[in-house]
Amino acid sequence: MASSGIRAAAARAAAPPAEQACPIGLVVDVVFSRWTTPILWTLNEFGRQRFVELERRIGTITPKVLAQRLKQLERDGLVERTYYPEVPPRVEYEITDLGRSLAPLFSTLARWTADNMPKVQQARQAYDAAAEQRPSRA
């Protein structure tokens, strides 16, 4: 029994870190979270935005989540926040050069989406239709 635990620990130690198994994993974690991509896309497409403008353009995002995501993007160096000490105070968000460097990736993904999502939908429909024909495992 003890030897199987030792073998499992050795196997875990020998396994490559996740970054080696999937070198894009780190960028996927940073850029492709639920709301990060729409925020970056919007700032890239429409330029500097106030919080309310950004919220309106994105749509269904809550103010709390938008604030959290913007803070994280600012921390990651992808978004810059500018505070104007006026009455009332004004805050604007803008994509940084680092964030803008993702534009070709977004463009490629947009093109892939336009070219391939109909195929994905067809595959889903075919799968679902076949699944309905399969006998139940209950």
N, C-alpha and C positions, 0 to 999 in steps of 0.2 A: 504494500500500500504506500509506503514512504517513497519507494522508488518512482512511482507514477507521479507523485507530487514534485519530485526532483526533476524528472523528465519534462514536466509541464513548465516548470520555472526555467529550465535550460532553453526550452523552445521559445518562451517569451523573450528571454535575454538575447537569443540569436535572431529574432525577428527584426527586420529593419524598422526604423522609426517611420511614423506615418508620412513624414515629409518625403522620405525616399520612395515609399510605396506609391505615393501620388504627389508629385512635386507641385501641383497646382492647388493642393488642399488648403494651404495657408491663405492664398489669395481668394479662394472660394469662401472661406470663413469670413474674411474681411469685407469683400465686395458683394457677395451674393446672399446676404441674409434677407429676410422677408421684406424689409422696407429700405434697405440701403441702396439697392439698385434703382428703384424709382426716384429716390432723392438725388443720387448722382446723375441720373439720366436727365432729370428736370433741370438741375443746375447747369449741366453741360449744354442742354438745348436752349434754355431761356436766359441764362446768365444770372447775375446777382438777383437774389430774391429776399424779400422780407419773410418772416416766419409765416404770417397769414397767407401770403401769396403762394408760398411753397405748399402749405397745407391745402389750399384750394386746388392747386394744380394736380396734386397727388390724389386727392379724393378721400378715400375711406380711412386714412390714417388718423389716429387720435392725437391730440396735442401732446399728451404725455409721451407717447411712443416717438413722435417726431422729435421732441426735445432730446430724448435719450439717444436716438440714432444720430442726430446732428452733433451731440457731444462726443459720441464715439468716433464719428467721421472727422471731427476736428482733432481729436486725440491722435488718430491715425494719419493726420496730415493731408487728408483728401478734401477737406472743406475748411474754409477760413471764415471766422465770425468777426464782424466789425460792429462795434458798439458806438453809437453816436449819442453823447450826453446832451440830449435836447429835452424839451418838455413838449409832449411826452417822449421818453427815450425811444430810440430807433435802433433796431438790430437788423443787420443784413448778413446773408450767407452767400458765399461764392465758392465755386469749385477751384481748387488750387491747380497748379501745373501738374503736380503728382496725380491728382484726381483726373485731370484732363487727359493724362497719358493713357487712361483707360478707354478713351473715345473709340479708337480703332477696334478694340475688343467688343464694345457695345454695338458698333456698326456691323461687325461680323455676325454677332448674335442676332441682331435685328434682321439681317439678310437671311440667316439660317432659319429664323422663325417664319418669315414670309414664305420661304421656299419649302419648308418641311412640315410645318404644323398641320396642313391638310393631310399629309401622309400619316402623321402621328394620330390624328383623329380617326382616320380610316382604320389604322391598326387597332386602336382601342375599340372601335365599333365591331370589328371582326372578332376580336378576342372576347368581348362581352357576349356577342351572339353565340360563339362557340361554347362559352362557359355556361350559358343557359341550357345548352343541349347535353352537357355532361351530367352523368348521374350524381346525385347528392351523396356525400360521404357520411351522412347522419345515420 
